[in-house]
Amino acid sequence: MKAFKYFSALMLLLVIVPCMASEVYASDVELGDKVTIVPSGNGTKLCPYPDCRQGNHVTRIPKGTVLEVEGMMNVKVGDSTMKWFETTYKEKRGWVSIYDTDQAE
C-alpha cells in the first residue's frame, strides 16, 4: 500500500510538472524568506506534492505559523496558475499554497 502511495505521488508530479507555468505571483518572495499561514478553520494542508487533494495531506498547519520557503513552483490548473511553497513543518517536508499564506495577492 505504501508503495502505491509513492507511485501515485510520483505519477501526479509527472502530470503537474509539465503544466508548470511561467507566470509568477508573489515575485518578491525568495528562497529563505518567511511566510505566515493565514486561513482560519481546520488549518492549512501540508501537501506531499503541489495541488494535493483532500485526504492526501501530510499534516495540518495552524493559523499564525511562520514557515521558511525552501522551494517554489507555479502550477497551472485549468486557466489559472497557483504558486506553491515548499517548506518543513515539525520535521515534515511538503507544500503549501500561496493562498494559505500572507503572500497571496
Helices and strands as residue ranges (DSSP letters): H 2-16, G 17-19, E 34-36, E 44-46, E 59-61, E 66-68, E 71-77, E 80-89, E 92-97, G 98-100
